[in-house]
Amino acid sequence: MPKMKTHRGAAKRFKMTGTGKVKRGQAMTSHILTKKSPKRKRQLRANLLVAKSDEKRIKRLLLKS
């Protein structure tokens, strides 16, 4: 059986932390930014952890990346 490949789309969107949790960026940050306040845009820059319910699925896509 061939090796599993890393899902390249997921690899660009998610990063593993040292403790094995998964970090993600936030949505709503790429366009239509004029109506959003500076405070809101600043808060959207922060990375969040992926929900526990999604973590297993994303780790399978990332494999060892």
N, CA, C and O atoms as a Tripos MOL2 file, in Angstrom:
@<TRIPOS>MOLECULE
protein
  260   259    65     0     0
PROTEIN
NO_CHARGES

@<TRIPOS>ATOM
      1 N           0.8480   -1.1850    0.0000 N.3       1 MET1
      2 CA          0.0000    0.0000    0.0000 C.3       1 MET1
      3 C           0.8940    1.2480    0.0000 C.2       1 MET1
      4 O           1.8490    1.3240    0.7720 O.2       1 MET1
      5 N           0.5850    2.2320   -0.8680 N.am      2 PRO2
      6 CA          1.4370    3.4280   -0.9270 C.3       2 PRO2
      7 C           1.2800    4.3000    0.3120 C.2       2 PRO2
      8 O           0.3120    4.1840    1.0640 O.2       2 PRO2
      9 N           2.2620    5.1760    0.4990 N.am      3 LYS3
     10 CA          2.2140    6.0900    1.6370 C.3       3 LYS3
     11 C           1.0520    7.0570    1.4750 C.2       3 LYS3
     12 O           0.6790    7.4210    0.3600 O.2       3 LYS3
     13 N           0.4890    7.4670    2.6010 N.am      4 MET4
     14 CA         -0.5510    8.4940    2.5700 C.3       4 MET4
     15 C           0.1010    9.8390    2.3100 C.2       4 MET4
     16 O           1.1740   10.1280    2.8410 O.2       4 MET4
     17 N          -0.5390   10.6580    1.4980 N.am      5 LYS5
     18 CA         -0.0060   11.9870    1.2250 C.3       5 LYS5
     19 C          -0.6720   13.0120    2.1290 C.2       5 LYS5
     20 O          -1.8350   12.8670    2.5050 O.2       5 LYS5
     21 N           0.0760   14.0430    2.4700 N.am      6 THR6
     22 CA         -0.4750   15.1630    3.2280 C.3       6 THR6
     23 C          -1.4700   15.8970    2.3470 C.2       6 THR6
     24 O          -1.2030   16.1130    1.1640 O.2       6 THR6
     25 N          -2.6010   16.2820    2.8930 N.am      7 HIS7
     26 CA         -3.5930   17.0850    2.1700 C.3       7 HIS7
     27 C          -3.0570   18.5080    2.0750 C.2       7 HIS7
     28 O          -3.0040   19.2160    3.0810 O.2       7 HIS7
     29 N          -2.6590   18.9340    0.8810 N.am      8 ARG8
     30 CA         -1.9470   20.1960    0.7230 C.3       8 ARG8
     31 C          -2.8090   21.4050    1.0850 C.2       8 ARG8
     32 O          -2.2970   22.3970    1.6050 O.2       8 ARG8
     33 N          -4.1100   21.3300    0.8170 N.am      9 GLY9
     34 CA         -4.9930   22.4350    1.1910 C.3       9 GLY9
     35 C          -5.0650   22.6090    2.6970 C.2       9 GLY9
     36 O          -5.0560   23.7320    3.2000 O.2       9 GLY9
     37 N          -5.1370   21.4920    3.4190 N.am     10 ALA10
     38 CA         -5.1790   21.5430    4.8800 C.3      10 ALA10
     39 C          -3.8410   22.0040    5.4400 C.2      10 ALA10
     40 O          -3.8030   22.7360    6.4290 O.2      10 ALA10
     41 N          -2.7430   21.5840    4.8190 N.am     11 ALA11
     42 CA         -1.4100   21.9530    5.3050 C.3      11 ALA11
     43 C          -1.1930   23.4610    5.2390 C.2      11 ALA11
     44 O          -0.4640   24.0240    6.0560 O.2      11 ALA11
     45 N          -1.8270   24.1160    4.2650 N.am     12 LYS12
     46 CA         -1.6870   25.5690    4.1310 C.3      12 LYS12
     47 C          -2.5610   26.3230    5.1300 C.2      12 LYS12
     48 O          -2.3010   27.4890    5.4300 O.2      12 LYS12
     49 N          -3.5890   25.6650    5.6410 N.am     13 ARG13
     50 CA         -4.5500   26.3460    6.5180 C.3      13 ARG13
     51 C          -4.3540   26.0700    8.0050 C.2      13 ARG13
     52 O          -4.7720   26.8690    8.8420 O.2      13 ARG13
     53 N          -3.7290   24.9600    8.3350 N.am     14 PHE14
     54 CA         -3.5960   24.5540    9.7370 C.3      14 PHE14
     55 C          -2.1420   24.3070   10.0960 C.2      14 PHE14
     56 O          -1.3420   23.8920    9.2570 O.2      14 PHE14
     57 N          -1.8060   24.5710   11.3720 N.am     15 LYS15
     58 CA         -0.4570   24.2950   11.8750 C.3      15 LYS15
     59 C          -0.5850   23.5370   13.1930 C.2      15 LYS15
     60 O          -1.4690   23.8160   14.0030 O.2      15 LYS15
     61 N           0.3080   22.5810   13.3910 N.am     16 MET16
     62 CA          0.3280   21.8320   14.6420 C.3      16 MET16
     63 C           1.1580   22.5910   15.6710 C.2      16 MET16
     64 O           2.1920   23.1680   15.3320 O.2      16 MET16
     65 N           0.7090   22.5940   16.9270 N.am     17 THR17
     66 CA          1.4990   23.1800   18.0040 C.3      17 THR17
     67 C           2.4390   22.1040   18.5460 C.2      17 THR17
     68 O           2.3360   20.9350   18.1740 O.2      17 THR17
     69 N           3.3340   22.4990   19.4070 N.am     18 GLY18
     70 CA          4.2650   21.5440   19.9920 C.3      18 GLY18
     71 C           3.5890   20.4910   20.8410 C.2      18 GLY18
     72 O           4.1010   19.3800   20.9820 O.2      18 GLY18
     73 N           2.4350   20.8330   21.4120 N.am     19 THR19
     74 CA          1.7210   19.8850   22.2760 C.3      19 THR19
     75 C           0.7250   19.0240   21.5110 C.2      19 THR19
     76 O           0.0280   18.2060   22.1110 O.2      19 THR19
     77 N           0.6470   19.1980   20.1800 N.am     20 GLY20
     78 CA         -0.2310   18.3520   19.3740 C.3      20 GLY20
     79 C          -1.6010   18.9290   19.1010 C.2      20 GLY20
     80 O          -2.4500   18.2540   18.5210 O.2      20 GLY20
     81 N          -1.8350   20.1730   19.5100 N.am     21 LYS21
     82 CA         -3.1030   20.8160   19.1800 C.3      21 LYS21
     83 C          -2.9860   21.4220   17.7810 C.2      21 LYS21
     84 O          -1.8910   21.4990   17.2240 O.2      21 LYS21
     85 N          -4.1240   21.8550   17.2130 N.am     22 VAL22
     86 CA         -4.1170   22.3800   15.8520 C.3      22 VAL22
     87 C          -4.5460   23.8410   15.8750 C.2      22 VAL22
     88 O          -5.5900   24.1840   16.4300 O.2      22 VAL22
     89 N          -3.7250   24.7030   15.2610 N.am     23 LYS23
     90 CA         -4.0350   26.1280   15.1800 C.3      23 LYS23
     91 C          -4.6610   26.4360   13.8300 C.2      23 LYS23
     92 O          -4.3770   25.7690   12.8340 O.2      23 LYS23
     93 N          -5.5160   27.4550   13.8060 N.am     24 ARG24
     94 CA         -6.1310   27.8910   12.5490 C.3      24 ARG24
     95 C          -6.2330   29.4040   12.5470 C.2      24 ARG24
     96 O          -6.2670   30.0340   13.6040 O.2      24 ARG24
     97 N          -6.2820   29.9840   11.3610 N.am     25 GLY25
     98 CA         -6.5350   31.4100   11.2280 C.3      25 GLY25
     99 C          -8.0290   31.6670   11.2470 C.2      25 GLY25
    100 O          -8.8260   30.7300   11.2060 O.2      25 GLY25
    101 N          -8.4090   32.9300   11.3070 N.am     26 GLN26
    102 CA         -9.8260   33.2610   11.3410 C.3      26 GLN26
    103 C         -10.3180   33.7030    9.9650 C.2      26 GLN26
    104 O          -9.5470   34.2030    9.1460 O.2      26 GLN26
    105 N         -11.5980   33.5110    9.7310 N.am     27 ALA27
    106 CA        -12.2320   33.9300    8.4860 C.3      27 ALA27
    107 C         -12.5650   35.4230    8.5520 C.2      27 ALA27
    108 O         -12.3480   36.0620    9.5810 O.2      27 ALA27
    109 N         -13.0740   35.9590    7.4950 N.am     28 MET28
    110 CA        -13.5370   37.3570    7.3910 C.3      28 MET28
    111 C         -12.3870   38.3640    7.4090 C.2      28 MET28
    112 O         -12.5710   39.4890    7.8740 O.2      28 MET28
    113 N         -11.2070   37.9880    6.9140 N.am     29 THR29
    114 CA        -10.0680   38.9040    6.9860 C.3      29 THR29
    115 C          -9.4890   39.2720    5.6240 C.2      29 THR29
    116 O          -8.4860   39.9830    5.5650 O.2      29 THR29
    117 N         -10.0900   38.8100    4.5250 N.am     30 SER30
    118 CA         -9.4290   39.0160    3.2390 C.3      30 SER30
    119 C         -10.0080   40.1520    2.4000 C.2      30 SER30
    120 O          -9.2600   40.8110    1.6790 O.2      30 SER30
    121 N         -11.2990   40.3980    2.4700 N.am     31 HIS31
    122 CA        -11.8590   41.5120    1.6990 C.3      31 HIS31
    123 C         -13.1150   42.0330    2.3830 C.2      31 HIS31
    124 O         -13.5830   41.4620    3.3680 O.2      31 HIS31
    125 N         -13.6580   43.1310    1.8430 N.am     32 ILE32
    126 CA        -14.7660   43.8800    2.4670 C.3      32 ILE32
    127 C         -14.3570   44.2950    3.8830 C.2      32 ILE32
    128 O         -15.0930   44.0710    4.8440 O.2      32 ILE32
    129 N         -13.1790   44.9000    3.9950 N.am     33 LEU33
    130 CA        -12.6550   45.2740    5.3050 C.3      33 LEU33
    131 C         -13.0060   46.7060    5.6920 C.2      33 LEU33
    132 O         -12.8060   47.0960    6.8420 O.2      33 LEU33
    133 N         -13.5280   47.4980    4.7490 N.am     34 THR34
    134 CA        -13.7750   48.9140    5.0460 C.3      34 THR34
    135 C         -14.8660   49.0980    6.0860 C.2      34 THR34
    136 O         -14.8170   50.0460    6.8700 O.2      34 THR34
    137 N         -15.8370   48.2210    6.1050 N.am     35 LYS35
    138 CA        -16.9290   48.3700    7.0790 C.3      35 LYS35
    139 C         -16.6040   47.7690    8.4440 C.2      35 LYS35
    140 O         -17.3840   47.9090    9.3870 O.2      35 LYS35
    141 N         -15.4630   47.1040    8.5510 N.am     36 LYS36
    142 CA        -15.0670   46.5090    9.8300 C.3      36 LYS36
    143 C         -14.1900   47.4870   10.6010 C.2      36 LYS36
    144 O         -13.3260   48.1480   10.0260 O.2      36 LYS36
    145 N         -14.4170   47.5700   11.8880 N.am     37 SER37
    146 CA        -13.6710   48.5190   12.7240 C.3      37 SER37
    147 C         -12.2270   48.0410   12.8990 C.2      37 SER37
    148 O         -11.9460   46.8490   12.7770 O.2      37 SER37
    149 N         -11.3100   48.9790   13.1870 N.am     38 PRO38
    150 CA         -9.9200   48.5790   13.4360 C.3      38 PRO38
    151 C          -9.8040   47.5560   14.5710 C.2      38 PRO38
    152 O          -8.9810   46.6440   14.5030 O.2      38 PRO38
    153 N         -10.6230   47.7080   15.6050 N.am     39 LYS39
    154 CA        -10.5870   46.7580   16.7240 C.3      39 LYS39
    155 C         -10.9630   45.3570   16.2570 C.2      39 LYS39
    156 O         -10.3180   44.3740   16.6220 O.2      39 LYS39
    157 N         -12.0130   45.2780   15.4450 N.am     40 ARG40
    158 CA        -12.4610   43.9700   14.9580 C.3      40 ARG40
    159 C         -11.4000   43.3270   14.0670 C.2      40 ARG40
    160 O         -11.1300   42.1310   14.1830 O.2      40 ARG40
    161 N         -10.7970   44.1230   13.1760 N.am     41 LYS41
    162 CA         -9.7580   43.5890   12.2930 C.3      41 LYS41
    163 C          -8.5430   43.1250   13.0910 C.2      41 LYS41
    164 O          -7.9320   42.1090   12.7600 O.2      41 LYS41
    165 N          -8.1970   43.8570   14.1250 N.am     42 ARG42
    166 CA         -7.0560   43.4940   14.9700 C.3      42 ARG42
    167 C          -7.3320   42.1740   15.7010 C.2      42 ARG42
    168 O          -6.4550   41.3150   15.7920 O.2      42 ARG42
    169 N          -8.5510   42.0210   16.2170 N.am     43 GLN43
    170 CA         -8.9070   40.7940   16.9310 C.3      43 GLN43
    171 C          -8.9750   39.5870   15.9930 C.2      43 GLN43
    172 O          -8.7040   38.4600   16.4100 O.2      43 GLN43
    173 N          -9.3360   39.8200   14.7320 N.am     44 LEU44
    174 CA         -9.4110   38.7250   13.7660 C.3      44 LEU44
    175 C          -8.0300   38.2160   13.3500 C.2      44 LEU44
    176 O          -7.9170   37.1210   12.8000 O.2      44 LEU44
    177 N          -6.9810   39.0000   13.6060 N.am     45 ARG45
    178 CA         -5.6250   38.5610   13.2560 C.3      45 ARG45
    179 C          -5.1440   37.4100   14.1380 C.2      45 ARG45
    180 O          -4.2590   36.6510   13.7420 O.2      45 ARG45
    181 N          -5.7150   37.2800   15.3180 N.am     46 ALA46
    182 CA         -5.2550   36.2590   16.2650 C.3      46 ALA46
    183 C          -5.6200   34.8580   15.7690 C.2      46 ALA46
    184 O          -6.7030   34.6480   15.2230 O.2      46 ALA46
    185 N          -4.7130   33.9070   15.9630 N.am     47 ASN47
    186 CA         -4.9920   32.5130   15.6310 C.3      47 ASN47
    187 C          -5.7480   31.8530   16.7760 C.2      47 ASN47
    188 O          -5.5840   32.2250   17.9380 O.2      47 ASN47
    189 N          -6.5760   30.8700   16.4360 N.am     48 LEU48
    190 CA         -7.3480   30.1320   17.4290 C.3      48 LEU48
    191 C          -7.0070   28.6530   17.3310 C.2      48 LEU48
    192 O          -6.4000   28.2080   16.3560 O.2      48 LEU48
    193 N          -7.3960   27.9030   18.3380 N.am     49 LEU49
    194 CA         -7.2630   26.4530   18.2890 C.3      49 LEU49
    195 C          -8.5130   25.8600   17.6450 C.2      49 LEU49
    196 O          -9.6170   26.3800   17.8070 O.2      49 LEU49
    197 N          -8.3230   24.7790   16.9240 N.am     50 VAL50
    198 CA         -9.4340   24.0770   16.2900 C.3      50 VAL50
    199 C         -10.2560   23.3850   17.3710 C.2      50 VAL50
    200 O          -9.7080   22.9480   18.3830 O.2      50 VAL50
    201 N         -11.5620   23.2820   17.1660 N.am     51 ALA51
    202 CA        -12.4480   22.6120   18.1160 C.3      51 ALA51
    203 C         -12.0510   21.1440   18.2650 C.2      51 ALA51
    204 O         -11.5880   20.5120   17.3150 O.2      51 ALA51
    205 N         -12.2390   20.6170   19.4690 N.am     52 LYS52
    206 CA        -11.8840   19.2230   19.7570 C.3      52 LYS52
    207 C         -12.5640   18.2480   18.7940 C.2      52 LYS52
    208 O         -11.9750   17.2400   18.4050 O.2      52 LYS52
    209 N         -13.8030   18.5540   18.4160 N.am     53 SER53
    210 CA        -14.5590   17.6450   17.5620 C.3      53 SER53
    211 C         -13.9720   17.5460   16.1550 C.2      53 SER53
    212 O         -14.1580   16.5320   15.4820 O.2      53 SER53
    213 N         -13.2640   18.5870   15.7000 N.am     54 ASP54
    214 CA        -12.6730   18.5840   14.3570 C.3      54 ASP54
    215 C         -11.2060   18.1610   14.3570 C.2      54 ASP54
    216 O         -10.6440   17.8710   13.3010 O.2      54 ASP54
    217 N         -10.5890   18.1240   15.5280 N.am     55 GLU55
    218 CA         -9.1390   17.9290   15.6220 C.3      55 GLU55
    219 C          -8.6760   16.6070   15.0060 C.2      55 GLU55
    220 O          -7.6850   16.5830   14.2760 O.2      55 GLU55
    221 N          -9.3720   15.5210   15.2870 N.am     56 LYS56
    222 CA         -8.9580   14.2020   14.8030 C.3      56 LYS56
    223 C          -8.9700   14.1590   13.2730 C.2      56 LYS56
    224 O          -8.0550   13.6110   12.6580 O.2      56 LYS56
    225 N          -9.9970   14.7300   12.6670 N.am     57 ARG57
    226 CA        -10.1260   14.7240   11.2130 C.3      57 ARG57
    227 C          -9.0040   15.5250   10.5550 C.2      57 ARG57
    228 O          -8.4430   15.1050    9.5430 O.2      57 ARG57
    229 N          -8.6810   16.6800   11.1350 N.am     58 ILE58
    230 CA         -7.6410   17.5350   10.5680 C.3      58 ILE58
    231 C          -6.2690   16.8930   10.7340 C.2      58 ILE58
    232 O          -5.4360   16.9750    9.8310 O.2      58 ILE58
    233 N          -6.0230   16.2550   11.8760 N.am     59 LYS59
    234 CA         -4.7440   15.5700   12.0830 C.3      59 LYS59
    235 C          -4.5490   14.4590   11.0550 C.2      59 LYS59
    236 O          -3.4260   14.2150   10.6120 O.2      59 LYS59
    237 N          -5.6230   13.7910   10.6760 N.am     60 ARG60
    238 CA         -5.5280   12.7420    9.6600 C.3      60 ARG60
    239 C          -5.1490   13.3410    8.3070 C.2      60 ARG60
    240 O          -4.4000   12.7280    7.5470 O.2      60 ARG60
    241 N          -5.6620   14.5380    8.0000 N.am     61 LEU61
    242 CA         -5.3060   15.2000    6.7430 C.3      61 LEU61
    243 C          -3.8530   15.6600    6.7500 C.2      61 LEU61
    244 O          -3.1740   15.6030    5.7250 O.2      61 LEU61
    245 N          -3.3770   16.1160    7.9120 N.am     62 LEU62
    246 CA         -2.0160   16.6440    8.0060 C.3      62 LEU62
    247 C          -0.9730   15.5360    8.1150 C.2      62 LEU62
    248 O           0.1650   15.7150    7.6820 O.2      62 LEU62
    249 N          -1.3420   14.4150    8.6790 N.am     63 LEU63
    250 CA         -0.4150   13.3190    8.9360 C.3      63 LEU63
    251 C           0.8000   13.8060    9.7000 C.2      63 LEU63
    252 O           0.6690   14.2070   10.8570 O.2      63 LEU63
    253 N           1.9870   13.7850    9.0900 N.am     64 LYS64
    254 CA          3.1940   14.1400    9.8290 C.3      64 LYS64
    255 C           3.7170   15.5230    9.4940 C.2      64 LYS64
    256 O           4.8410   15.8520    9.8720 O.2      64 LYS64
    257 N           2.9490   16.3420    8.8020 N.am     65 SER65
    258 CA          3.4450   17.6680    8.4090 C.3      65 SER65
    259 C           3.4580   18.6130    9.5820 C.2      65 SER65
    260 O           3.8460   19.7720    9.4360 O.2      65 SER65
@<TRIPOS>BOND
     1     1     2 1
     2     2     3 1
     3     3     4 2
     4     3     5 am
     5     5     6 1
     6     6     7 1
     7     7     8 2
     8     7     9 am
     9     9    10 1
    10    10    11 1
    11    11    12 2
    12    11    13 am
    13    13    14 1
    14    14    15 1
    15    15    16 2
    16    15    17 am
    17    17    18 1
    18    18    19 1
    19    19    20 2
    20    19    21 am
    21    21    22 1
    22    22    23 1
    23    23    24 2
    24    23    25 am
    25    25    26 1
    26    26    27 1
    27    27    28 2
    28    27    29 am
    29    29    30 1
    30    30    31 1
    31    31    32 2
    32    31    33 am
    33    33    34 1
    34    34    35 1
    35    35    36 2
    36    35    37 am
    37    37    38 1
    38    38    39 1
    39    39    40 2
    40    39    41 am
    41    41    42 1
    42    42    43 1
    43    43    44 2
    44    43    45 am
    45    45    46 1
    46    46    47 1
    47    47    48 2
    48    47    49 am
    49    49    50 1
    50    50    51 1
    51    51    52 2
    52    51    53 am
    53    53    54 1
    54    54    55 1
    55    55    56 2
    56    55    57 am
    57    57    58 1
    58    58    59 1
    59    59    60 2
    60    59    61 am
    61    61    62 1
    62    62    63 1
    63    63    64 2
    64    63    65 am
    65    65    66 1
    66    66    67 1
    67    67    68 2
    68    67    69 am
    69    69    70 1
    70    70    71 1
    71    71    72 2
    72    71    73 am
    73    73    74 1
    74    74    75 1
    75    75    76 2
    76    75    77 am
    77    77    78 1
    78    78    79 1
    79    79    80 2
    80    79    81 am
    81    81    82 1
    82    82    83 1
    83    83    84 2
    84    83    85 am
    85    85    86 1
    86    86    87 1
    87    87    88 2
    88    87    89 am
    89    89    90 1
    90    90    91 1
    91    91    92 2
    92    91    93 am
    93    93    94 1
    94    94    95 1
    95    95    96 2
    96    95    97 am
    97    97    98 1
    98    98    99 1
    99    99   100 2
   100    99   101 am
   101   101   102 1
   102   102   103 1
   103   103   104 2
   104   103   105 am
   105   105   106 1
   106   106   107 1
   107   107   108 2
   108   107   109 am
   109   109   110 1
   110   110   111 1
   111   111   112 2
   112   111   113 am
   113   113   114 1
   114   114   115 1
   115   115   116 2
   116   115   117 am
   117   117   118 1
   118   118   119 1
   119   119   120 2
   120   119   121 am
   121   121   122 1
   122   122   123 1
   123   123   124 2
   124   123   125 am
   125   125   126 1
   126   126   127 1
   127   127   128 2
   128   127   129 am
   129   129   130 1
   130   130   131 1
   131   131   132 2
   132   131   133 am
   133   133   134 1
   134   134   135 1
   135   135   136 2
   136   135   137 am
   137   137   138 1
   138   138   139 1
   139   139   140 2
   140   139   141 am
   141   141   142 1
   142   142   143 1
   143   143   144 2
   144   143   145 am
   145   145   146 1
   146   146   147 1
   147   147   148 2
   148   147   149 am
   149   149   150 1
   150   150   151 1
   151   151   152 2
   152   151   153 am
   153   153   154 1
   154   154   155 1
   155   155   156 2
   156   155   157 am
   157   157   158 1
   158   158   159 1
   159   159   160 2
   160   159   161 am
   161   161   162 1
   162   162   163 1
   163   163   164 2
   164   163   165 am
   165   165   166 1
   166   166   167 1
   167   167   168 2
   168   167   169 am
   169   169   170 1
   170   170   171 1
   171   171   172 2
   172   171   173 am
   173   173   174 1
   174   174   175 1
   175   175   176 2
   176   175   177 am
   177   177   178 1
   178   178   179 1
   179   179   180 2
   180   179   181 am
   181   181   182 1
   182   182   183 1
   183   183   184 2
   184   183   185 am
   185   185   186 1
   186   186   187 1
   187   187   188 2
   188   187   189 am
   189   189   190 1
   190   190   191 1
   191   191   192 2
   192   191   193 am
   193   193   194 1
   194   194   195 1
   195   195   196 2
   196   195   197 am
   197   197   198 1
   198   198   199 1
   199   199   200 2
   200   199   201 am
   201   201   202 1
   202   202   203 1
   203   203   204 2
   204   203   205 am
   205   205   206 1
   206   206   207 1
   207   207   208 2
   208   207   209 am
   209   209   210 1
   210   210   211 1
   211   211   212 2
   212   211   213 am
   213   213   214 1
   214   214   215 1
   215   215   216 2
   216   215   217 am
   217   217   218 1
   218   218   219 1
   219   219   220 2
   220   219   221 am
   221   221   222 1
   222   222   223 1
   223   223   224 2
   224   223   225 am
   225   225   226 1
   226   226   227 1
   227   227   228 2
   228   227   229 am
   229   229   230 1
   230   230   231 1
   231   231   232 2
   232   231   233 am
   233   233   234 1
   234   234   235 1
   235   235   236 2
   236   235   237 am
   237   237   238 1
   238   238   239 1
   239   239   240 2
   240   239   241 am
   241   241   242 1
   242   242   243 1
   243   243   244 2
   244   243   245 am
   245   245   246 1
   246   246   247 1
   247   247   248 2
   248   247   249 am
   249   249   250 1
   250   250   251 1
   251   251   252 2
   252   251   253 am
   253   253   254 1
   254   254   255 1
   255   255   256 2
   256   255   257 am
   257   257   258 1
   258   258   259 1
   259   259   260 2
@<TRIPOS>SUBSTRUCTURE
     1 MET1         2 RESIDUE 1 A MET
     2 PRO2         6 RESIDUE 1 A PRO
     3 LYS3        10 RESIDUE 1 A LYS
     4 MET4        14 RESIDUE 1 A MET
     5 LYS5        18 RESIDUE 1 A LYS
     6 THR6        22 RESIDUE 1 A THR
     7 HIS7        26 RESIDUE 1 A HIS
     8 ARG8        30 RESIDUE 1 A ARG
     9 GLY9        34 RESIDUE 1 A GLY
    10 ALA10       38 RESIDUE 1 A ALA
    11 ALA11       42 RESIDUE 1 A ALA
    12 LYS12       46 RESIDUE 1 A LYS
    13 ARG13       50 RESIDUE 1 A ARG
    14 PHE14       54 RESIDUE 1 A PHE
    15 LYS15       58 RESIDUE 1 A LYS
    16 MET16       62 RESIDUE 1 A MET
    17 THR17       66 RESIDUE 1 A THR
    18 GLY18       70 RESIDUE 1 A GLY
    19 THR19       74 RESIDUE 1 A THR
    20 GLY20       78 RESIDUE 1 A GLY
    21 LYS21       82 RESIDUE 1 A LYS
    22 VAL22       86 RESIDUE 1 A VAL
    23 LYS23       90 RESIDUE 1 A LYS
    24 ARG24       94 RESIDUE 1 A ARG
    25 GLY25       98 RESIDUE 1 A GLY
    26 GLN26      102 RESIDUE 1 A GLN
    27 ALA27      106 RESIDUE 1 A ALA
    28 MET28      110 RESIDUE 1 A MET
    29 THR29      114 RESIDUE 1 A THR
    30 SER30      118 RESIDUE 1 A SER
    31 HIS31      122 RESIDUE 1 A HIS
    32 ILE32      126 RESIDUE 1 A ILE
    33 LEU33      130 RESIDUE 1 A LEU
    34 THR34      134 RESIDUE 1 A THR
    35 LYS35      138 RESIDUE 1 A LYS
    36 LYS36      142 RESIDUE 1 A LYS
    37 SER37      146 RESIDUE 1 A SER
    38 PRO38      150 RESIDUE 1 A PRO
    39 LYS39      154 RESIDUE 1 A LYS
    40 ARG40      158 RESIDUE 1 A ARG
    41 LYS41      162 RESIDUE 1 A LYS
    42 ARG42      166 RESIDUE 1 A ARG
    43 GLN43      170 RESIDUE 1 A GLN
    44 LEU44      174 RESIDUE 1 A LEU
    45 ARG45      178 RESIDUE 1 A ARG
    46 ALA46      182 RESIDUE 1 A ALA
    47 ASN47      186 RESIDUE 1 A ASN
    48 LEU48      190 RESIDUE 1 A LEU
    49 LEU49      194 RESIDUE 1 A LEU
    50 VAL50      198 RESIDUE 1 A VAL
    51 ALA51      202 RESIDUE 1 A ALA
    52 LYS52      206 RESIDUE 1 A LYS
    53 SER53      210 RESIDUE 1 A SER
    54 ASP54      214 RESIDUE 1 A ASP
    55 GLU55      218 RESIDUE 1 A GLU
    56 LYS56      222 RESIDUE 1 A LYS
    57 ARG57      226 RESIDUE 1 A ARG
    58 ILE58      230 RESIDUE 1 A ILE
    59 LYS59      234 RESIDUE 1 A LYS
    60 ARG60      238 RESIDUE 1 A ARG
    61 LEU61      242 RESIDUE 1 A LEU
    62 LEU62      246 RESIDUE 1 A LEU
    63 LEU63      250 RESIDUE 1 A LEU
    64 LYS64      254 RESIDUE 1 A LYS
    65 SER65      258 RESIDUE 1 A SER
